[in-house]
Amino acid sequence: MSQMTQTLTTTPPTDDLVVPFHCDRCGALAKVRVVLASGSDLVFCGHHAREYESKLRDIAVDIIDTEGEQHVTA
């Protein structure tokens, strides 16, 4: 009789938004990804990214505009 073993696989993080993510604030399609020093990230629609831009620049390690794939290191 064969024995089954469990294997846990994880999906490696990607550098850009390949699948459609939604704004953490309102649920609209995300246009901007904000990477924090802790390694976690936030995603925002264009409207909320502009609204919180100055605060996000204070806490971000990297800000990625997914429309033009621009990296704006904060």
N, C-alpha and C positions, 0 to 999 in steps of 0.2 A: 504494500500500500504506500503511495507517495504522500509526502508531507508538504503542506503548503506553508510558505513563509510570507509574512506581510512585509511589504516594501513601501515606505513613505517617500513620495517624491514631491518636490516643491517646484513651482515655476519661478525661475530667476526673475528679478525685477528688471524692467525695461527702462531705458532712458527717456522714452517719450510715450505719449498717450496713443498706443496702437489701437486699443479697443475704445469705444466711446465711454468716457467717464463723464460724470455729471457734477456740476458745481456743488461744492460743500455747503453753500449758502441757500441756493434756491432750486437746485435740481436741473437747471438748464444745461445744455451741452458745454462741457469744460473747454476753455480756450487757453488757459494759463495754468501751469503747474509750478508750485512754489516748493522748493526743497529746503527743509530746515536742517539745522546743525545736527540734530538727533538722528537724521537719516529718514525721518518720516516726511510726508509731503501733504500739501493741500492743493486742491484743484478748484478753479473758479471760472465762471463764465466771463466774458469780456467786461460786462457791466460791473460786476463785483470786483474784478481784478483792478479796474480803474478806480473804483470807490475806495478800496483799501490799499492802493499802491504804496503810499508813503509808509504806512505801518508795516506792510509786507517787506519792503526794502530794509527795514530795521532788523527784521528777524530772519530773513532768508539767506541761505548760502548760495542758492541759484534760483533764478526765475526763468522759466522756459515758456516762450510764446509758441504754442503748438501750431498756430496757423502758418507762421513763417519759419518755425523751428529755430528761433533766435534764443540763445542763452544769454541772459543778462545777469552776470555775477553781481550779487548785491554788495 
